[in-house]
Amino acid sequence: MADDCFGHPRLAAIYDRLDPDRGDLDAYLCMAEEFGARRVLDVGCGTGVFASLLAGRGIEVVGVDPARASVEVARARPGGERVRWICGDATDLPPLRVDLVTMTANVAQAIVDPQAWDDTLRGAYEALRPGGRLVFETRDPARRAWEEWTREKSYCVTEIPGVGSVESWVQLVEVRRPLVTFRWTYVFAADGQTLTSDSTVRFRERGEVAKDLVAHGYVVEDVRDAPDRPGRELVFVTRRP
Ligand SMILES: C[S@@+](CC[C@H](N)C(=O)[O-])C[C@H]1O[C@@H](n2cnc3c(N)ncnc32)[C@H](O)[C@@H]1O
């Protein structure tokens, strides 16, 4: 079951409007170029912002995400017809031989269940050609990002054309490391509807991620910083030998 912020049609429709600054994707565009990727699989593609950016550069892209409402937003995006969208996860892929698999915006942390994490790493590996790379980020637990997930720090009112103004904020629900649960609340001024979305994410230690990757046959080439969030993220650059 997808979290409501990705899977509820009314929330998926405003997801990009509530988070319009996607400077985080620049580093991934640079990596696609650095690795000369011509075919990319974007796992956890969400509303398809990154997959569409790649397709606009002439790259062949498959985007997969279990949240149907987000995949529908992705499909309807201008240029969306250039991407092959799949509603599902890394176990639902057709045979592929891509140069690069990506998981942007902390998708890795949204994959909480250990079996689903194993399935994702296995599915990505099978989708890669030998020599192809899997790149993804995960928040460094040492930075305790959840301490900033408060109403005070996140409250905002966003004016969305055709929707009206939407109040939104996040609140921490529970910290039971490695799991952290938080709740987004959305209030639509147009009709007064209030929707909430609960999410649980897993904070994995650097060594744990590296161990999981090696166990699945990957070579960990590098662990980089995210240029837009210095010191906060672990960006894994891995290769299928
Ligand atoms: C924070 S969003 C990021 C979406 C997109 N990558 C982006 O950059 O906008 C996390 C996404 O992970 C997806 N997700 C959750 N579990 C997943 C799984 N097992 N496999 C693939 N994607 C998953 C969610 O549905 C959601 O769209």
The ligand as an ORCA input file, in Angstrom:
! r2SCAN-3c Opt
* xyz 0 1
  C       9.874     10.689     -1.783
  S       9.120      9.865     -3.144
  C      10.310     10.165     -4.420
  C       9.714     10.095     -5.800
  C      10.668     10.422     -6.957
  N      11.817      9.532     -6.982
  C      11.120     11.858     -6.937
  O      12.328     12.130     -7.005
  O      10.242     12.744     -6.918
  C       9.368      8.137     -2.726
  C       8.712      7.190     -3.723
  O       9.096      5.847     -3.402
  C       8.020      5.028     -3.799
  N       8.157      3.692     -3.215
  C       7.742      3.233     -2.006
  N       8.019      1.918     -1.887
  C       8.609      1.524     -3.036
  C       9.110      0.274     -3.526
  N       9.078     -0.838     -2.794
  N       9.633      0.247     -4.768
  C       9.695      1.367     -5.528
  N       9.235      2.573     -5.109
  C       8.705      2.649     -3.885
  C       6.797      5.809     -3.321
  O       5.591      5.342     -3.909
  C       7.187      7.219     -3.729
  O       6.711      7.556     -5.007
*
